[in-house]
Amino acid sequence: MEPLIKLTNIRRNFGAIQALRGVDFEIGAGEVIGLVGENGAGKSTLVKIISGFDNGYSGEYSFQGKSVRFTNPGKAESAGIAIAQQELSLIPTMTVAENIFLTGHNVPVFSTRRSLAKRTRPYLDEVGLTDVDPLTKVERLSVGEQHLVEVARLIAHDPKVLVLDEPTAALGESDSIRILEMVTRLAERGKSIIYVSHRLDEIFKVCNRITVLRDGESQATKRADSLNVDLLVELMLGRELSNMFPPRNSGSQAPQVLMKVRNLWPDGLVEPLDFDIRVGEILGLAGQLGCGSGEILGAIAGAHQTRSGQLTMDGQDFLPNRPKQAIAKKIGYCSENRKHDGLFLGRPIFENLTSPALETISRHGWNFGNLEKQTAHTIGESFTVDVSRLTAEAGVLSGGNQQKVALGKWLAISPKIILVNEPTRGVDVGAKAEIYQKLRDLADGGAAVVVASTDMLEISNLPDRILTFYRGMQVGEARQSDISMAGILKQITDPFDEAGL
């Protein structure tokens, strides 16, 4: 059977940088193909070529048996290839129905809101949004529902091939499940889907075959049922990854309390909470997107408003109301959005690595550069950042390397506490292992690490102790011997056994 899309020996250069060195890729009708690889392996470039965003490549591209070269995404979409990118293209203040028919496809010249809503209904049902009113404004939907509306908008154009680029990267467990169910449903109805994701468990759940990109080259495409996670990781990295997660702290006694958190009530939580942060321990905050764990980290870091609360460290009581006050206490904070408030993307990497410690690298308000570059070089080596590129802009780095810079910069203040929200979102498997090891090294070195994550594999294997959250309240605590993925999932999705009532 002839493939629907077939790419042969695709090459793409950006100046001296070879993004693709010879990629072969194909997908058949009604098939779900997983596209995986490390950050910088060429996935984004390949997806842009397939969907018409980039036509500066060499090689052969055939669609439905005919040689093609799409000069813009509109032509690719007209031919039947649509892409749902990580960044949503919806207009929040418009209704679901208006967003779906915004480009005017299959819409009469004159249409009432009600008739538009009626036309929208089948597309919402197809992506599993049976309970969403088409006249609801997009801004009132959850992030997961907005992603499904984005796909419904594309389905309204009746594409033959749908490209999903990291569709669950910013979603919690329940919304991710809805996306996976939608993918299965669309494939059963004959749609071909290219599924790009760093979440390898999802790849195995929905994909028929898997194509791996490594250093700009495609590896042999394999059936998903012929692989397991270890073999797939080995294909992605070109080497065996012995352990994704470093061993936990095996101390027999509870470590010393470094900070007492009392009556902390960040905006977004339904009640205040108390807990301790301990020396040399990785504390995990587990919950679905919107559970409040991110707000807790932001409150401790002085980056999120609180109604009340008291932090006690080194015998002093305080509650920062801006990040500078937390940094003065040697508290580092990485938000879930490194591009928004974790990095200066247009500035050199070395400036990013030293940005929290400007007072340390300057003398009487003057920065002569030598100490700054020396400090950046030391931090870069410690966090396996390519020190030969320290003068390059942070924005040119891959997602994994950007995250390492966003974390590594806090070494400049010799932190006592590191707060990290979604430590490996949008990061490839090799960089994940490096980040997990560095967080463990920081804890072993005497710092306290607090991690909030919606990634179940991550949150159930990295921390020494876990607090679980559900809809703005703490519902449980698990120590090493009690930590299990099934137990955590139960607490963060149905702690009151409502499903069993």
N, C-alpha and C positions, 0 to 999 in steps of 0.2 A: 504494500500500500504506500503510495507516494506521500511524503510528509507535507504538512500544510505550510510550514516555514522551514527553509533549509539555508543555512549559512555555511560557506566553505572558505577556509583559509582567510578569515577576516583579520586584517591588520589595521592598526590606527596609531599614528604618532602625533605627539604634541611637542613639536620642536625636537629636542634630544631625548624626550621621554617616550618610550614605547609602551603604550597602554595595553595594546593587544598585539601579540606576536604570531598569531596564526590560530584562530579559533574556529572550530567546527561545531555547529549546533543545529538541532532539528527537533520539531515537535509535530505530532500527528493530531488529527481531529479527535476531540473529546479526551485529550490526554492532559495530565498535570505533570509538568516537568519542574523539578526543583533546581534552582540555579544557586550554587553556593561557592564560597571561597573566602579567603582572608580579605580584610580591607586593603584596597590597592591591587587586588588580583585582576580587576578589569570588569567586574560585574556591571557597574553603573555605565561604563562606556558601551558595553554590549547591549544593554537595555535601551540606551539612547539611540543606538543604530537601528535596532529592531523597530522602535516606535517613531522613528523619523526625526528625532531631535539632532542627529549628527549624521551627515552624509559625506564626511571627509575621509572615508575609509577606503581600503582596497580589498578585493576579494569578491566573491559571488554571493548575492542575496537573491533567493527565489521565494516567491509566495504563490501558492496554488499552482506550482509548476512553471511559473513565468518569472523571468529575471526582472527585478525591480530595483529602484533606488529612490526612496522617499526623501524629498527635499525639505519637507517640514512635517510636523506631527499631524496637521490637518489632513494631509494626503494619506498618511498611514491610517488615520482613523476612518477616513472615507472608504479605504480599501478593506477595513475590517479588523484593524489592530488598535486596541485602546490600552492606555496605561493609567493605573492608579498609583501615583507617587506617594512618598512618605509625607510630603507637605500637602495638606488638603487645599483644594482649589474652590471650596464652597464659599458663598457669601453669607455670613452668619445672620444678618438682619433680614434675609429673605426666607420665604417658606421652603419646605422640602420640595414641594411641587415646582415652585419657581426655579429652584436650583437645578432640578433634573431636566427641565426643558429650557434652560437659560439660553442655549445656543440655537434654539428654534427648530430642532429636528422634530419632524412629525407633529408639529403644532399648527393648528389653523391660524389664519391671520388675526381673527378676533376670538378671544377665549375668556370665559369667566374663571374666577378662582375655583369655583365648584367643579366646572368641567375639566379644568386642569388637574384638580385633585383626583377626579375619577380616572383620568388617563394615567395618573401616577401609580395608582393602587397595584396593578399587576407587577410593576418593577420592584416596588417595596416588598411585596409578597415573595418575589423570587430571591431576594437577598435575606429573607427572614425577618423583615421589619413589619410583621403583620399587625402589631399593636401600635404602630406610629401613625398619627394623623398627618396626612400630606400637607395640611395647612398649618402645621406647627413650624415655628421659626427654628432654623438650624441651630442657633445659639442655645436653644433650650435642650438640645439632645446631649447625651454623653459622647465622649470622644469615640468610643466604639461604634455607637450608632451613626455618628458623622462619617466614619470610614465606610460603613455599609451604604449610606446615602451616596457617597462618592462612587461606589461600585454600581449602584442602581442607576446613577446618571449615565455611566458608560454603557450599561446594558440597554438603556433606552435607545442607543444608536445601533443596537443589534450587532456587536462585534463578533468576529469568528475567533479572535485570539485576545485574551485579557492578560495583561502583565501586572502583577501585584508586587510592588517593591516595598519590602519590609512592612506588610500591612498590620502586623501586631506589635511593632517595636514599642509603641507608646501605650499599649493597652494592658489592662489587668487580665486575670485568668478567665473570668466569665465572658468578657467581650472577645477575647482571643478565641474561645470555643465557638462563638457565633460566627466569626470569620472562617474558621476551619469547616464548620458545617455548611456555610455558604459555598465554599470552594468545591466541596464534594457534590453538593446539589447542582451547581452549574456544570460540572464535568459530566454528570449523569445526563444532563440535557444537551450535551454535544459541544459545549464550549471548550476551547483549548486554553489552558492557563499556565503561564510561566510564573512560578512562585519563588521569589527571591527572599531569603531570610537567613539570619544568623542563629535562629532558634532551631537547632537540629532535630529536636523531638517533633516539632511541627512538620518538618520536611518528611519524616518517616510516616507521619499520620495521614498525609493527603497526597503524596506524590507517587506516581507510577514509576518514573525514572528520575535519575539525578545526574546533572552535568556539573562537574567541578572545574572551576578556573583556578589556575595557580601561576602566578607571575606572568599573567597575560596570555597564557596558553590553556587550551581546553584539554582535560584528561578524558579518557574513554568514558562515555556515558554508560551508566550501569542501572540495572533495575534496583529499585529501593529494597525489595525483599532479598536481594543478594548481599546487602551491606548491613552493618550495624554502626553505631556511633563511633566506635574506635577505628574501624576501617575507613569511615568517611573522613574523620579527622586526619588520619594518616595520608589520605589522598589530597586533602586541602593543604596540609603543611609540607608534604614531601618527606615527612619523618614521623616517628611514633611519638605521641604525647602520652607519657607514662601516667601522669596524674594531673587532672584538671584542678583539683582542690588540694591545697596543702593540708597536712595533718593538723587536727585541732589541738588547742592547748590542753595538755594532759595533766596539768597540775591537780593534785589531790585536794588541795584546800582552795576555798573561794579567794580570789585575789582581792587586794586592798581596794576599798572604794575611793575613786578619784573625784567623782562629782555626785552629789545628791540632787536629784530633781524632785521638787516637791510642789504640789498644787499647781502644776503647769497646765495652763488652759489656753492653747493657741486657738485663734479664730479658725473655725472649720471642724473642731471637735465638739462633741456633745457634752463632755464632762472633763474635769481636770484629772490629771494622773500623776502618780508617784513612781519613780524607779531610780536605780543606781547605775552609774557608769563606772566600770572597774579597770584598774591598771592591767595592761597586758591582755585584755579580753576583746574579742570581736562580738559586739552585741548586735543582733539582727532585729529589725522592725519589719514584720511580715504583714502583708495585707494586699487587698486589691487596689487598683487605681481609685483614688478618692477616699481611701480609708482614714487618712489623717496622718500617716507616718511621715510623709514629706513635710507637712506643716510642723511637726514636732522638731525635726532637725532644723528647719528654718527658724523656729522660735529660739532654740538654744544658740543659734548662730547670730541672732539679732537681725535676721532677714525676714521675719514674719511677725505680724502683730499678735499680741497675747492679751487675754483679759486679766490674767493673774499668773503668779508663779514665783518661785525662788530657786536659784541654783546656788549650791554651796560647794566651793572648791578652795583648797588650801586655807580653810578656816574662815573664808570670806563669803558673805551672801551677796548675790548680784543677779541682775536680769538684764542682759544687753538689749538695747532698743535699736541698735544699728551694728552692722558687721565689724566696724572698726573697734568697738568695745570688746567684742568676742575675740578678735585677733590679738588684742592687747593681753588677753588671758591665755594666749597660745591655743586657740580653738580654730581649726581650719574647717571650711565648709565647701563641699562640691554639690551644687544643685543638680537636678536631673537634666537640665538644659545647658550643656557646656557652651554651645554657640551663643546663647543669649547672655548669660552672666558668669560663665566660667573662664572665658578666654577673650583676649583682645585679638581678634582674627586678623586684623590688618597690621599688627605689629610683629616684630621678630620673635622667634621662639624664646630666645634668651631673655627678652624683656618680660615675657609671660612668666617664665620660671622664677624670676626675682621680684615680680610685682607685689607680693604681700610683704616684702621686707625692704622697702625703699629706705627706711631709716638706717638699716643695717649696712646697706651697700653704699651709702653716701657719707660724706664727711662735712659737717656743718652746712648741710643743705646742698652740697655740690656732689655730683656723681661724675667721676672721671673715667668710669667704664671698666677699669682693670678688675676691681673687686667684683663687679657685677658679672663680668664674663667668666671669671674664675668660679663664682658661686653657681652660675648657670651650667657650666661644664660639669661640675661635681654632681649636681642634681640630675642632669641629663644622663650621665653614666649610671647613676644609681637606679634610674627608672627606664633604662634601656632605650632612651631616645637617641637617635642618630646625632651625635655631637658635631658632625661635619656640616649639619644643616641648621645650626642654631641661629644663623643670621637670616634664614628664610622666614617668610610670614607663617604664622600659626595656621592660617586658613588653608594652606596648601597641603597640610598633613591629612592622612587618612583618619577615619573616625577613631580607630584604636589608639593611634599616636596622639591625637588631640586629647583623648581621655587621660592618657599617661601624663601629658603636660599639665592638664587641669588638676590632676592629683599631685603630681610631683612638685608643683610650685609651693605647696604647703611645707615641704621640707625646709624651705628657706627660713621659716620661723621656729624651727625645732618644736613641732607641735606636741602638746600634751593630749589633745583630743582631735581626732579626725572624724568629721561627719560627712557621709557620702550617700547621696540619694541616687539610686539606680546606677551602681558603679560601672556596669558594662553594657548599658543600652546602646545598640547599634555598633557593637564591638565584635570583631571576629574571634574565633575560638582560641587562636594562638595568643592574641593580646589579652583575652580574658584570663588565661592561665597565668600570664605575667602579672596582671593587676591583682589577682587573688593572692599570689605569692608575695607581692609587695605589701599588701594590706596585712598579711600575716607577719611579715618582717617588721612592720611598724609596731604591731602589737607585741611581738617578741622583744622589741627594743624598749618596751616600757610605756608606749603610748596606748591610749584607749581608742578603739575604732568602733563607730556606730554606723551600721549600714541599713538603709531602707531599700527594699526591693520587691517588685511584683513578679520576678522570675523565680518560679518554684524550685527549680534545680539549684539555683544559686543560693537562695535563702535557707534551704534545708541542708546544705552541705558546707557552707562557709563559716557561719557564726558558731561561737561557743555557747551562746545563750540567745533565746529568741523571745520577743514579746509579740503577741499576735493582736491584730486590730480589725475591727469590723464596723463599718459605717460610723466612724468618728469616735469609737470607744475601744479601750483595751479589753480583750476578752480572755487572754490567757498568757502564760509564761511557760517555756520549755527549756530545760537544761540539757546538757549533752546526751545523757542516757535516755531522755524522753523525746528527742528530736526525731521526727519521721515526716516524710513528705505527705503521707495520707493524713496524719494527725493535724499538720499545719493547714492543709487544704480544707479540712473539715471546719477548723476554727475560723478561717477567714472567709468562708462562703456560707456556712450554715451553723453558727455556734450554738444557736438555741433550738436546733433540731426541728426547724419549721417544716422541712421536707417530710419529716416522719409523722407530723401531726395528722 
